[in-house]
């Protein structure tokens, strides 16, 4: 009995031999089934997660930017204080860097072949920067950044999950060095 009452039957093949001509992809595909079937799909998944990260980071930066201009402390907008300005500048620089990388790599996926290293780098950097950006934006907003009545709380919560989706950051780092041929 299988999942949820669905009956399943196991099929096992032992000592089965097929002509090489019957192998999908021919001889060049020998022992490459997983890479051929899942590889390109995994590249797309990584770029999709990276794009989600860009959207969350952009929204967090927009909210922090607006808040920095509206919130007054000691008679002036908090955006006029150097510490807040530096946070906003760093957030913008990280967002720009991640967006440029993700767009460049996404463009490569329209072509032929695998782009495992590039998509792993884009996913890694976009999700890591997203977390850094949302946490900095939360700092700009102070207590309002933690309140569930404001979207910032959700941006931070969502950004913390993104480095896990589509292969964790640790897996992306492993993939990058493995695909680049670093011996174990």
RALINUR-V314556 format. One record per residue. N is the residue number from 1. RES is the residue in one letter. PHI is phi as a letter, one per 20 degrees, with the letter a starting at -180 (NA if undefined). Layout:
N_RES_PHI / N_RES_PHI
This chain:
1_X_NA / 2_X_e / 3_X_f / 4_X_l / 5_X_m / 6_X_e / 7_X_f / 8_X_c / 9_X_c / 10_X_e / 11_X_c / 12_X_c / 13_X_d / 14_X_d / 15_X_l / 16_X_e / 17_X_c / 18_X_c / 19_X_f / 20_X_g / 21_X_f / 22_X_e / 23_X_f / 24_X_f / 25_X_n / 26_X_m / 27_X_g / 28_X_f / 29_X_e / 30_X_g / 31_X_m / 32_X_c / 33_X_g / 34_X_f / 35_X_f / 36_X_f / 37_X_e / 38_X_e / 39_X_g / 40_X_f / 41_X_f / 42_X_f / 43_X_f / 44_X_f / 45_X_g / 46_X_f / 47_X_f / 48_X_f / 49_X_f / 50_X_f / 51_X_f / 52_X_f / 53_X_g / 54_X_f / 55_X_f / 56_X_f / 57_X_f / 58_X_f / 59_X_f / 60_X_f / 61_X_f / 62_X_g / 63_X_f / 64_X_f / 65_X_f / 66_X_f / 67_X_f / 68_X_f / 69_X_e / 70_X_e / 71_X_f / 72_X_d / 73_X_b / 74_X_l / 75_X_n / 76_X_b / 77_X_f / 78_X_f / 79_X_f / 80_X_e / 81_X_e / 82_X_g / 83_X_f / 84_X_f / 85_X_f / 86_X_f / 87_X_g / 88_X_f / 89_X_f / 90_X_f / 91_X_f / 92_X_f / 93_X_f / 94_X_f / 95_X_f / 96_X_f / 97_X_f / 98_X_f / 99_X_f / 100_X_f / 101_X_f / 102_X_f / 103_X_f / 104_X_f / 105_X_f / 106_X_g / 107_X_f / 108_X_f / 109_X_f / 110_X_f / 111_X_e / 112_X_e / 113_X_n / 114_X_e / 115_X_c / 116_X_f / 117_X_f / 118_X_f / 119_X_f / 120_X_f / 121_X_f / 122_X_f / 123_X_f / 124_X_g / 125_X_f / 126_X_f / 127_X_f / 128_X_f / 129_X_f / 130_X_g / 131_X_f / 132_X_f / 133_X_f / 134_X_f / 135_X_f / 136_X_f / 137_X_f / 138_X_f / 139_X_f / 140_X_g / 141_X_e / 142_X_l / 143_X_f / 144_X_f / 145_X_f / 146_X_e / 147_X_f / 148_X_f / 149_X_f / 150_X_d / 151_X_f / 152_X_g / 153_X_g / 154_X_f / 155_X_g / 156_X_f / 157_X_g / 158_X_f / 159_X_f / 160_X_f / 161_X_e / 162_X_f / 163_X_f / 164_X_e / 165_X_f / 166_X_m / 167_X_n / 168_X_f / 169_X_g / 170_X_f / 171_X_f / 172_X_f / 173_X_f / 174_X_f / 175_X_f / 176_X_g / 177_X_f / 178_X_f / 179_X_f / 180_X_e / 181_X_n / 182_X_f / 183_X_f / 184_X_e
